[in-house]
Amino acid sequence: MRVLGYVRVSTDEQADGGRSLETQRAKITMYAALHGLELVAVVEDAGHSAKSLDRPGIRSALEALEGGEVAGVLVTKLDRLSRSVRDWSTLVDRYFGDRAGRALLSVEDHIDTRTASGRLVLNVLMSVSAWEREAIGERTAAVLRHKLAKGEVVGRPPRGLRVVGLALEPDPGSDGLTLYRRARELRAEGMTLREIADRLTVEGFQPERGRAFWPSTVRGMLANPRLRDAAA
């Protein structure tokens, strides 16, 4: 069977060797060889979260499935494809369900949807994952409400700010606010998030992780209300 490998790391996972693109590629290649699968290619999404399917790599993989170029997708873990229950519903119904006729294989989850048991395990894991996320969300929301009621600063301060007492103040030892203001200027000039990320790197700003800025990092920075208020 012809399959397409898919690998992904989010920005936070770049430094995690167990989730590196190279490690995922190696596992996929070994699995394909062991199970007699024809690995046509491996597509990747580097620096993309699994919150949505709006990623170039996954779009390419799904187009290959729809076009009949491959009969299945091979990943190291299901969360490489998506962490969204809604997106998983779409993936299963449209691509990997009983009537879709295409296969999803996961190395570490031991899933092969070519079999009835594989499809059953996939559905069970999706249900458990949905329950776990909802339970964690409820507990987290309760803790945050308690902290906010006490007037505490919630979450890690963004780059450029520091916690002083119970309040956030500009951090004189950080270039975070200068970085934010520059990114906002470039956005006002009509630049895309990718162009802003590249320009910031060229201008000598250093990301907190890695060697270059990601568009997702710029998006989060520009959308941060705490930075907006501090830079006003």
C-alpha positions in Angstrom: 0.0 0.0 0.0 1.2 3.5 -0.9 1.3 5.8 2.1 2.4 9.4 2.8 4.2 10.1 6.0 3.3 13.2 8.0 5.5 14.9 10.7 4.9 18.0 12.8 6.4 20.0 15.6 5.0 23.1 17.2 7.3 26.0 18.2 7.5 24.8 21.8 8.5 21.3 20.7 11.4 22.3 18.5 14.0 21.6 21.1 12.4 18.4 22.3 14.5 15.6 20.7 11.8 13.0 21.2 9.4 15.0 19.0 11.9 16.3 16.5 11.2 16.1 12.8 14.2 13.8 12.3 13.0 11.4 15.0 9.5 11.2 13.6 10.9 10.7 10.1 13.1 7.8 11.3 10.2 6.1 13.1 7.9 6.4 10.1 10.6 5.1 7.7 11.3 2.1 9.9 7.6 1.3 10.4 6.9 1.4 6.7 9.8 -0.9 6.0 8.7 -3.3 8.7 5.1 -3.5 7.5 5.8 -3.6 3.8 4.4 -0.2 3.1 5.5 2.0 0.1 6.4 5.3 1.7 5.9 7.7 -1.2 7.1 10.8 0.7 7.1 12.5 4.1 5.5 16.0 4.4 6.0 18.2 7.3 4.6 21.1 9.3 7.4 22.8 11.2 6.3 25.3 13.9 2.6 24.7 13.5 0.3 23.8 16.3 -2.4 21.1 16.0 -5.3 23.4 17.0 -6.6 23.5 13.4 -6.1 21.8 10.0 -5.0 25.1 8.4 -1.5 23.9 7.8 0.3 23.5 4.5 1.7 20.0 5.2 -1.6 18.5 6.3 -3.4 20.1 3.4 -0.9 18.5 1.1 -1.4 15.1 2.7 -5.2 15.3 2.5 -5.1 16.4 -1.1 -2.9 13.4 -1.9 -5.5 11.2 -0.3 -8.3 12.8 -2.3 -6.4 12.6 -5.5 -5.7 8.9 -5.1 -2.0 9.4 -5.1 -1.7 7.4 -1.8 -4.0 5.1 0.1 -3.1 6.1 3.6 -1.3 8.5 6.0 1.4 7.3 8.4 2.2 9.3 11.6 4.2 8.6 14.8 1.3 9.7 17.0 -2.3 10.8 16.4 -1.6 14.2 18.0 0.7 15.0 15.2 -2.3 15.3 12.9 -4.7 17.2 15.3 -5.6 17.8 18.9 -9.0 19.1 18.0 -12.0 16.8 18.6 -13.9 18.7 15.9 -11.1 18.3 13.4 -10.8 14.6 14.2 -14.5 14.2 13.5 -13.9 15.7 10.0 -10.8 13.5 9.4 -12.5 10.3 10.4 -15.8 11.0 8.6 -14.2 12.2 5.4 -11.0 10.4 5.1 -10.5 7.5 7.5 -14.0 6.2 8.3 -15.5 2.8 7.3 -16.8 4.2 3.9 -13.8 6.5 3.1 -11.6 3.6 2.1 -8.4 5.2 3.2 -6.1 4.2 6.0 -4.6 6.0 9.0 -1.7 4.4 10.7 0.0 5.5 13.9 3.2 4.1 15.0 3.1 4.7 18.8 -0.7 4.4 19.2 -0.6 1.0 17.4 -3.5 2.0 15.1 -4.2 0.7 11.7 -7.7 1.8 10.5 -7.7 -0.9 7.7 -9.0 -3.2 10.4 -12.3 -3.0 12.4 -10.3 -3.1 15.7 -8.1 -0.3 14.5 -11.1 1.9 13.8 -12.6 1.0 17.2 -9.4 1.9 19.0 -9.3 5.2 17.1 -12.8 6.2 18.1 -12.3 5.2 21.8 -9.1 7.3 22.0 -10.8 10.3 20.5 -13.6 10.0 23.0 -11.2 9.7 26.0 -9.2 12.6 24.7 -12.2 14.8 24.4 -13.3 13.9 28.0 -9.7 14.6 29.3 -9.5 18.0 27.6 -12.9 19.0 29.0 -12.0 17.9 32.5 -8.7 19.7 32.5 -10.4 22.8 31.1 -12.9 22.8 34.0 -10.2 22.4 36.6 -8.0 25.1 35.0 -10.9 27.6 34.8 -11.7 27.1 38.5 -8.1 27.8 39.5 -7.9 30.9 37.3 -11.1 32.3 38.6 -9.7 31.9 42.2 -6.5 33.6 41.3 -8.2 36.5 39.5 -10.5 37.0 42.4 -7.5 37.4 44.7 -6.0 40.0 42.3 -3.1 37.8 41.2 -1.4 38.0 37.8 -2.3 34.9 35.9 0.1 33.2 33.5 3.7 33.8 32.5 4.4 37.5 31.8 5.0 38.1 28.1 8.4 39.2 26.9 8.9 42.8 27.9 6.9 42.7 31.1 7.7 41.5 34.7 5.6 40.8 37.8 6.1 43.4 40.5 4.0 42.6 43.5 0.6 41.7 42.0 1.0 43.8 38.9 2.7 43.7 35.6 5.2 46.4 34.8 7.7 47.0 31.9 10.9 45.0 32.2 13.8 47.4 31.8 16.1 44.4 31.1 14.1 43.1 28.2 13.6 44.3 24.6 10.1 42.8 24.5 8.2 46.1 24.2 10.6 47.4 21.5 10.1 44.1 19.6 6.3 44.5 20.0 6.3 48.1 18.8 8.4 47.2 15.8 6.2 44.3 14.9 3.1 46.5 15.1 4.8 49.1 12.9 5.5 46.5 10.2 2.0 45.2 10.5 0.6 48.7 10.0 2.7 48.9 6.8 0.7 46.0 5.4 3.3 43.2 5.9 2.2 39.6 6.4 3.0 37.7 9.5 5.7 35.7 7.6 7.2 38.9 6.3 7.3 40.5 9.8 8.9 37.4 11.2 11.6 37.5 8.6 12.2 41.2 9.0 12.5 41.0 12.8 15.2 38.3 12.4 17.0 40.4 9.8 16.9 43.4 12.0 18.7 41.5 14.8 15.9 40.6 17.2 16.5 37.2 18.8 13.6 34.8 19.5 13.3 33.2 22.9 13.7 29.8 21.2 15.4 28.9 18.0 17.2 31.1 15.5 14.3 32.8 13.7 10.8 34.0 14.4 7.7 32.1 13.4 4.6 33.7 12.0 2.6 32.1 14.8 4.9 33.8 17.4 4.3 37.2 15.7 0.5 36.6 15.7 0.5 35.8 19.4 2.6 38.8 20.3 0.5 41.3 18.3 -2.7 39.8 19.8 -1.5 40.1 23.4 -3.6 42.7 25.2 -1.0 43.0 28.0 1.6 44.1 25.6 -0.8 46.4 23.8 -1.7 48.1 27.1 1.9 48.4 28.2 3.1 49.8 24.9 0.4 52.4 24.7 
